[in-house]
Amino acid sequence: MRELQASVITDAVEKLCMDAAYNLPEDVKKALSDMQEKEGSDIGKYILGQVCDNYKVAAEEEVALCQDTGTALFIIEMGQELVITGGGLVDAINEGVRRGYTNGYLRKSMVAEPIFERVNTKDNTPAVIHYEIVEGDGLKITLLPKGGGAENCSAVRMLRPADGLKGVMDFVVETVDAAGGKPCPPVVVGVGVGGTADYAAYLSKKALNREIGVHNPNPNYAKMEEELLERINKLGIGPQGLGGVATALAVNVEYFPCHIASLPVFVTMNCHSQRHKSVEL
């Protein structure tokens, strides 16, 4: 067994919140630059140039890439031999979010109750936290600041098993097409297939954290990702929905076994500010 102080987690999360808001991952920078070269539309090329200038300024001046600094969504991979001491894990994460969003001058977007009293919590807590228990005594914390515009374009469909590959792919493409410019393309599309409706939603979020250009290790799903990206970039939506071929930077698919009578599919998108950062403690 290994012990880890809750205060160490809080400090790490605080830094993670600011790092994710200010610094775009290198794979995303490369994908945006590559897409600018491929884009045939003049307005599309101009927009992608502005996007690239934006991430450079954000990093240099340590300001948020986007005014929507998102819901603080975490995926926690916790070793089964790790013990958190000096406080609880959830409290440690939320305190880190509170400090990170306050000290980093990041917009606070969370309301305490969704329907009747939508009062801002003023510190972007509580975080949305997903957990995976893994072997060992480590702790990996991944933050995906989830912007509201792209999140609002999420969709789920409970397909019939007979709908098969065609049904899944058609639904993904239809979802992106219906979203148009609302999720601020070029987007990264996360697709969760299998499990249950709620687990497919989690898989779609997990898919967004995969490095652009890295395909699912299953060759069938890797081919599916390539074909989906090709179909989506033929929709003509383009950067910011103003036309062109740069509608998506990547399509990442994660899957899980499911019931014999079910075929759940969940689609989540991230905008061109494809923010995600991880730290291992």
C-alpha positions as CSV (number, residue, x, y, z in Angstrom):
1,M,0.0,0.0,0.0
2,R,1.1,3.6,-0.7
3,E,-0.2,6.7,0.9
4,L,-0.8,10.0,-0.9
5,Q,-1.7,13.2,0.8
6,A,-4.9,14.9,-0.3
7,S,-3.1,18.2,-0.4
8,V,-0.8,16.9,-3.1
9,I,-3.8,16.1,-5.3
10,T,-5.3,19.5,-4.7
11,D,-2.1,21.2,-5.7
12,A,-1.8,19.1,-8.9
13,V,-5.4,19.7,-9.9
14,E,-5.0,23.5,-9.4
15,K,-2.1,23.5,-11.8
16,L,-3.9,21.1,-14.2
17,C,-6.9,23.5,-14.5
18,M,-4.7,26.4,-15.6
19,D,-2.4,24.3,-17.8
20,A,-5.4,22.8,-19.7
21,A,-7.0,26.3,-20.1
22,Y,-3.8,28.0,-21.4
23,N,-2.0,25.3,-23.4
24,L,-3.3,23.3,-26.3
25,P,-1.8,19.8,-26.6
26,E,1.0,19.4,-29.3
27,D,-1.0,16.9,-31.3
28,V,-3.9,19.3,-31.6
29,K,-1.6,22.1,-32.7
30,K,-0.2,19.9,-35.4
31,A,-3.6,18.8,-36.5
32,L,-4.8,22.3,-36.8
33,S,-1.7,23.4,-38.8
34,D,-2.0,20.3,-41.1
35,M,-5.7,21.0,-41.7
36,Q,-5.0,24.6,-42.6
37,E,-2.8,23.4,-45.4
38,K,-5.5,21.0,-46.7
39,E,-8.4,23.5,-46.4
40,G,-9.5,24.7,-49.8
41,S,-11.8,27.5,-48.7
42,D,-10.1,31.0,-48.3
43,I,-12.3,31.9,-45.4
44,G,-11.6,28.5,-43.8
45,K,-7.9,29.0,-44.2
46,Y,-8.2,32.4,-42.6
47,I,-10.2,31.1,-39.6
48,L,-7.7,28.2,-39.0
49,G,-4.9,30.8,-39.1
50,Q,-6.7,32.8,-36.4
51,V,-7.2,29.6,-34.4
52,C,-3.5,28.9,-34.5
53,D,-2.6,32.5,-33.6
54,N,-5.0,32.2,-30.7
55,Y,-3.4,29.2,-29.1
56,K,0.0,30.9,-29.4
57,V,-1.2,34.0,-27.6
58,A,-3.0,32.0,-24.9
59,A,0.2,30.1,-24.1
60,E,2.5,33.2,-24.2
61,E,0.2,35.4,-22.1
62,E,-1.2,32.6,-19.9
63,V,-4.8,33.4,-20.7
64,A,-7.7,31.0,-21.5
65,L,-7.8,29.6,-25.0
66,C,-11.6,30.2,-25.0
67,Q,-13.9,32.3,-22.9
68,D,-15.8,29.1,-22.1
69,T,-13.5,27.3,-19.7
70,G,-16.0,24.5,-19.4
71,T,-17.2,22.0,-16.9
72,A,-14.2,20.5,-15.0
73,L,-14.6,16.9,-16.1
74,F,-12.1,14.4,-14.7
75,I,-11.2,10.8,-15.4
76,I,-9.5,9.4,-12.4
77,E,-7.4,6.2,-12.7
78,M,-6.7,5.1,-9.2
79,G,-4.5,2.2,-8.2
80,Q,-6.2,-0.3,-5.9
81,E,-3.2,-0.2,-3.6
82,L,-3.3,3.6,-3.1
83,V,-4.7,5.2,0.1
84,I,-5.6,8.9,0.2
85,T,-4.8,10.5,3.6
86,G,-5.4,13.8,5.1
87,G,-8.8,14.3,3.4
88,G,-11.1,12.8,0.8
89,L,-10.4,12.4,-2.9
90,V,-13.5,14.3,-4.1
91,D,-12.9,17.2,-1.7
92,A,-9.3,17.4,-2.8
93,I,-10.3,17.6,-6.5
94,N,-12.9,20.2,-5.9
95,E,-10.6,22.3,-3.9
96,G,-8.1,22.1,-6.7
97,V,-10.7,23.2,-9.2
98,R,-11.8,26.1,-6.9
99,R,-8.2,27.3,-6.6
100,G,-7.3,26.8,-10.3
101,Y,-10.3,28.6,-11.7
102,T,-10.0,31.4,-9.2
103,N,-6.2,31.9,-9.3
104,G,-6.1,31.3,-13.1
105,Y,-8.8,33.9,-13.8
106,L,-10.9,31.3,-15.6
107,R,-14.6,31.8,-16.1
108,K,-16.8,30.1,-13.6
109,S,-19.6,28.4,-15.4
110,M,-21.3,26.0,-13.0
111,V,-24.8,26.6,-11.5
112,A,-25.7,24.9,-8.2
113,E,-29.0,23.6,-9.4
114,P,-30.0,23.0,-13.0
115,I,-33.7,24.0,-13.2
116,F,-35.3,26.1,-10.4
117,E,-32.4,28.2,-9.0
118,R,-29.6,28.5,-11.6
119,V,-27.2,30.4,-9.3
120,N,-23.5,30.3,-10.2
121,T,-21.4,28.5,-7.7
122,K,-18.7,31.2,-8.3
123,D,-15.7,28.8,-8.3
124,N,-16.7,26.3,-11.1
125,T,-17.3,23.5,-8.6
126,P,-18.5,20.8,-8.3
127,A,-16.4,18.9,-10.8
128,V,-17.8,16.0,-12.8
129,I,-15.6,13.0,-11.8
130,H,-15.4,9.5,-13.4
131,Y,-13.4,6.8,-11.7
132,E,-11.5,3.7,-12.9
133,I,-9.9,1.4,-10.4
134,V,-6.7,0.0,-11.8
135,E,-3.8,-2.2,-10.7
136,G,-0.9,-0.7,-8.7
137,D,-0.6,2.2,-6.4
138,G,-0.6,5.2,-8.8
139,L,-3.0,8.0,-9.5
140,K,-3.6,9.4,-12.9
141,I,-5.7,12.5,-13.2
142,T,-7.0,13.6,-16.6
143,L,-8.9,16.8,-17.0
144,L,-11.2,17.5,-19.9
145,P,-12.6,21.1,-19.6
146,K,-15.9,20.5,-21.4
147,G,-17.3,23.6,-23.1
148,G,-21.1,24.0,-23.1
149,G,-21.6,24.7,-26.8
150,A,-20.0,21.5,-27.9
151,E,-21.5,19.5,-25.0
152,N,-25.0,20.7,-26.1
153,C,-24.5,18.9,-29.4
154,S,-24.1,15.5,-27.8
155,A,-26.6,12.8,-28.8
156,V,-27.5,9.2,-27.9
157,R,-29.3,6.6,-29.9
158,M,-30.3,3.1,-28.8
159,L,-29.9,1.3,-32.1
160,R,-31.1,-2.2,-32.8
161,P,-28.3,-4.8,-33.2
162,A,-29.6,-5.3,-36.8
163,D,-28.6,-1.7,-37.6
164,G,-25.0,-2.8,-37.3
165,L,-22.0,-0.8,-38.6
166,K,-24.0,1.2,-41.1
167,G,-26.5,2.3,-38.4
168,V,-23.8,3.4,-36.1
169,M,-21.8,5.3,-38.8
170,D,-24.9,7.0,-40.2
171,F,-25.9,8.2,-36.7
172,V,-22.5,9.7,-36.0
173,V,-22.4,11.5,-39.3
174,E,-26.0,12.7,-38.9
175,T,-25.2,14.1,-35.4
176,V,-22.2,16.1,-36.7
177,D,-24.2,17.3,-39.7
178,A,-27.1,18.5,-37.4
179,A,-24.7,20.3,-35.1
180,G,-23.3,22.3,-38.0
181,G,-21.2,25.3,-36.7
182,K,-22.6,25.2,-33.1
183,P,-19.7,23.2,-31.6
184,C,-17.1,25.5,-33.2
185,P,-15.5,23.2,-35.8
186,P,-13.1,21.8,-36.6
187,V,-14.2,19.4,-33.9
188,V,-12.9,16.2,-32.4
189,V,-15.6,13.6,-32.3
190,G,-15.8,11.1,-29.5
191,V,-17.9,8.0,-30.1
192,G,-18.9,5.5,-27.4
193,V,-20.4,2.2,-28.6
194,G,-21.7,-0.6,-26.4
195,G,-22.3,-1.1,-22.6
196,T,-25.4,0.8,-21.6
197,A,-26.6,4.3,-22.5
198,D,-24.8,5.9,-19.6
199,Y,-21.6,3.9,-20.1
200,A,-21.5,4.7,-23.8
201,A,-21.6,8.4,-22.8
202,Y,-18.6,7.9,-20.6
203,L,-16.8,6.1,-23.4
204,S,-17.4,9.0,-25.7
205,K,-15.8,11.4,-23.2
206,K,-12.8,9.0,-22.8
207,A,-12.4,8.8,-26.5
208,L,-11.9,12.6,-26.7
209,N,-8.7,12.3,-24.6
210,R,-6.9,10.1,-27.2
211,E,-4.1,11.7,-29.1
212,I,-5.1,12.8,-32.6
213,G,-3.7,10.4,-35.2
214,V,-3.7,7.4,-32.8
215,H,-6.4,4.9,-33.8
216,N,-8.3,2.3,-31.8
217,P,-6.0,-0.7,-31.6
218,N,-8.8,-2.9,-33.0
219,P,-8.3,-2.7,-36.8
220,N,-12.1,-2.8,-37.4
221,Y,-12.6,0.2,-35.3
222,A,-9.5,1.9,-36.7
223,K,-11.0,1.6,-40.2
224,M,-14.3,2.8,-38.9
225,E,-12.6,6.0,-37.5
226,E,-10.9,6.7,-40.8
227,E,-14.1,6.3,-42.8
228,L,-16.1,8.4,-40.4
229,L,-13.5,11.2,-40.6
230,E,-13.6,11.1,-44.4
231,R,-17.4,11.2,-44.5
232,I,-17.7,14.0,-41.9
233,N,-15.1,16.2,-43.8
234,K,-17.2,15.8,-47.0
235,L,-20.2,17.5,-45.3
236,G,-18.9,20.9,-46.2
237,I,-19.5,22.4,-42.7
238,G,-15.9,23.7,-42.4
239,P,-14.2,25.9,-39.9
240,Q,-16.8,27.7,-37.6
241,G,-19.5,26.3,-39.9
242,L,-18.6,28.7,-42.8
243,G,-17.8,26.0,-45.3
244,G,-14.8,23.9,-46.2
245,V,-13.3,20.5,-45.6
246,A,-12.0,21.1,-42.1
247,T,-15.0,20.0,-40.2
248,A,-13.3,17.4,-37.9
249,L,-9.7,16.9,-36.8
250,A,-10.3,13.3,-35.7
251,V,-13.0,10.7,-34.9
252,N,-12.1,8.5,-31.9
253,V,-14.2,5.4,-31.1
254,E,-14.2,3.4,-27.9
255,Y,-16.3,0.3,-27.4
256,F,-17.5,-2.1,-24.7
257,P,-19.5,-5.4,-24.7
258,C,-23.2,-5.0,-24.6
259,H,-26.5,-6.8,-24.1
260,I,-27.7,-9.1,-26.9
261,A,-30.7,-6.9,-27.6
262,S,-28.9,-3.5,-27.5
263,L,-26.5,-1.3,-29.5
264,P,-26.1,1.9,-27.6
265,V,-24.2,4.7,-29.4
266,F,-23.2,8.1,-27.8
267,V,-21.6,11.0,-29.7
268,T,-19.8,13.8,-28.0
269,M,-17.8,16.6,-29.6
270,N,-15.1,19.0,-28.6
271,C,-14.5,22.3,-30.3
272,H,-11.2,23.2,-32.0
273,S,-9.9,24.1,-28.5
274,Q,-9.4,20.4,-27.9
275,R,-8.3,20.9,-24.3
276,H,-7.2,17.9,-22.1
277,K,-4.3,17.4,-19.8
278,S,-3.1,14.6,-17.5
279,V,-0.9,14.3,-14.5
280,E,0.4,11.1,-12.8
281,L,1.1,11.2,-9.0
